[in-house]
Each structure stands twice: as structure tokens, then as C-alpha cells.
Amino acid sequence: MPDLLLASNNPGKLKEIKAILSEIPIDIITPRQLNIELEVAEEGTTYKENAYIKASAFAAASGLISLADDSGLEVDVLDGLPGLHSARLSRIPNASDLDRRCHLLSILKGKPKPWTACFRSVVAIAAPVGEVFYSEGICQGEIISDERGTSGFGYDPIFLIPEIGKTMAELSMTQKNKISHRGQAVNAALPILAVLFPIIGKP
């Protein structure tokens, strides 16, 4: 089967994307499996630019079609922040997910509730030589003060989805991938993958 490289070193992202793509007939591989150690500077000004930078860099390094995701949390009362800087919100060196969640809640303290927000994701798929393709996904919700759930990563324990009354971290992987921003973006990319990998469209 042909190979698709996931252009990320983030274990949480890799786990989610591999689960979403688990039923299509291609091999989903990670940089570690190829002994690729690549840290890409995400210096773009949009999610699309950052996704492009990552997908293109890993495609060039591996010679394989590569899929990258760039995503962020946008809080309305903070005018869309932390956005592109979601993974670098805390100024603590080597900050953990918990550090970032605590820092966000400290910024939100005293701001009027509800703290409506959304997760946004852009996926880029790049071939070693050729055009780059994109898809997007968005998930609406709100930030809550108390952490709930032990699944997921990042801001998931404080991101509530009001329609179902659960945080992202309280959902199973299957549930999350049906409604999450990343799940929507990757699923929207399936027609692109079917063009790049014709085997997907065959019974």
C-alpha cells in the first residue's frame, strides 16, 4: 500500500489523525518511523501558511505525500486569541498543556461569561513536487473554569461543547473525531486523498 506521512511530532495529533484515517487503504506513517527529526519553524501569519510550511517541509524531507494540520483555539472575549499562538501561549519554558490551560484561565479571569470560543483547523496535503491542497474544520464551544475529562490533549479539558454538555476531554476518540475541528478538516480532505491515492476509491 502507498504511504502517507503525518507531518507532526505532536503525539496527540498523530493519534487522532491516525484514528480518523484508519479505515482507508493506505499506510499512515509518522516521522519517527522514518527516523526523520525535523522541527519546523511555524512563522506563518495564518493557519493555512503554517500548515503549508509543515506539509511541504516533511514532504521534501521524506519524498512522500505529507499531511499537516495547523490549529488553534480562538476565544471571542479575547478577540480570537490565543489563535496561532495556542501552543505557545504560556511563557514558561517547555510549558505543559496544563501550564497553557492555567495561563489562559488567568487571562480570562474577570472577563464576562460565557467565554465562547472555537477550535479551528486547517489541513494541508503536499506532494514532494506539486500542488498543495487544503481543507478546514471548525468546532464551536466555550471555555469553562474547571477541568473535566482525561482524554484528549491541549485545551480539551476546558473546552465545553454545550450541545452535548461535555468537554472535548470527556469524549471517546470516536466521538471526538466526529465533531472536532481536526476531525472535520481531515474528513474534508478525504476526497483530496482519493485523487492522490486512487487506491482509496477502489472497492
Buried (B, 14 or more C-beta within 10 A) or exposed (E): EEBBBBBBBBEBBBBBBEBBBEEBEBEBBBBEEBEBEBEBEBEBEEBBBBBBBBBBBBBBBBEBBBBBBBBBBBBBBBEBBBBBEBBEBBEEEEBEBEBBBBBBBEBBEEEEEEBBBBBBBBBBBBBBEEEBBBBBBBBEBBBBEEBBBEBBBBBBBBBBBEEEEBBBBBBEBEBBBEBBBBBBBBBBBEEBBBEBBEEBEEE
